[in-house]
Amino acid sequence: MRKILLIGINARYSHPCVALYYLREAVADLDCEIIIEEFTIKNNIHDVERCIALHNPDAVGFSAYIWNSAIIHDILRLCRIPPDAMIVLGGPEVSYNPDEWLRTHPNIRYIITGPGEEGFRRLVENKFDAPGRIINSKNPLFFEIPFPYRDDDFFRFKNKNIYYESSRGCPFRCAYCISSCEDQKLEFRTLDSVERELACIMEHSPKLVKFIDRTFNAQPSRARHIWRMLIERYPSRETTFHFEMHPLLMTDEDFDLLRGARKGLFQFEIGIQSTHPDVLSEIGRNGNWEKEREIIMMLHKMGNIHLHVDLIAGLPRENVAMLKESFNRVFSLRCDHFQLGTLKLLPGTAIRNNAEKYGISYSQQPPYEIIESAWLSREEMAAIKKIARLLDVLHNSRRF
């Protein structure tokens, strides 16, 4: 029986790496032993090295993201990994530039691109013998992929968020987002599965269940079905459910339903990104500030849903005066949390491919943040980043 060690390196202790649990369940019927170990970016890379030595696996897999790719580079470069342990990488950070990773780290045996469940299964079935070093296998439909968690997982999730997907992909094609890539088609789990899986999660009374659907209300009637189920089943529990929402998809029917939710049951994250139509059009995002403003104000007035709103600084065609206007408009909504993010040029995205067209300079190291563009100077971007930090420390902390 092959021993396979899957390693997650998370941004925070409260963030589990759900991808590893999907991989484990994808091969649950095969002759292998799967061990999952999770760290954070605050761990020393030699903690990971010692973990690998302790388990002495036949293969070790890393799930690579924007927040941990620098650490994974260091692990592959500096840590002593037994030469007979095959190194396998997957995740969005390696899916769109696998050749570059393979050139940089010859000790990588395989890279699995895209959604990785089927590619990982084939690799295990074939005893880690594949014709090429880059594996790109078409996944099953999302509703056919097993639920990632087992009952005994929840002991290790104590004091952590629980990540849950009721859908994958996104109906929108925003140029800055990985979900704009062609391999990110929108798929849903069945509503029966969602109800059953959430019931399993709720047996363990987590503090926060974070739906990681890119646009939870992409199908409004489906979103209402799930909200209604949660409102009816958990009227007095202390669990909060987090959703990423598009406000323009909300209707009067949604508001009629949401008014009946207990305070604290739901929190919504709403990506506004810019309040200017020309900017939104340039990045392929569907937006209408006046309608969004009206909807967010209605949600705020209800008083029972925690609201988190986002802007992105550095988008094409938005200069500092326009960004100031967007900032003031969004700040005036007085939402619970306001994040001013800076544009990141992720591998595989349209905006990265068009960086030269927009005069964008950006860091070549993760998180690939914009340095300047044809509309914002380096000095302006530096000031904006300082304002974003102050916003988080002073406004979002609620301590002042």
Secondary structure as UniProt FT lines:
FT   STRAND          2..10
FT   TURN            13..14
FT   HELIX           18..26
FT   TURN            27..29
FT   STRAND          32..40
FT   TURN            41..42
FT   HELIX           45..55
FT   STRAND          59..63
FT   TURN            66..68
FT   HELIX           69..78
FT   TURN            83..84
FT   STRAND          86..90
FT   HELIX           92..95
FT   HELIX           98..104
FT   TURN            106..107
FT   STRAND          108..112
FT   HELIX           117..125
FT   TURN            126..128
FT   STRAND          134..135
FT   HELIX           142..144
FT   TURN            151..152
FT   HELIX           153..156
FT   TURN            157..159
FT   STRAND          162..164
FT   STRAND          167..168
FT   TURN            175..176
FT   HELIX           178..180
FT   TURN            182..183
FT   STRAND          187..188
FT   HELIX           191..202
FT   TURN            203..204
FT   STRAND          208..211
FT   HELIX           216..218
FT   HELIX           220..233
FT   STRAND          240..245
FT   HELIX           247..249
FT   HELIX           252..258
FT   TURN            259..260
FT   TURN            263..264
FT   STRAND          266..273
FT   HELIX           277..282
FT   TURN            283..284
FT   HELIX           289..302
FT   STRAND          305..313
FT   TURN            316..317
FT   HELIX           320..331
FT   TURN            332..333
FT   STRAND          337..342
FT   TURN            347..348
FT   HELIX           350..353
FT   TURN            354..359
FT   STRAND          361..362
FT   TURN            366..367
FT   STRAND          369..372
FT   HELIX           378..390
FT   HELIX           391..396
//
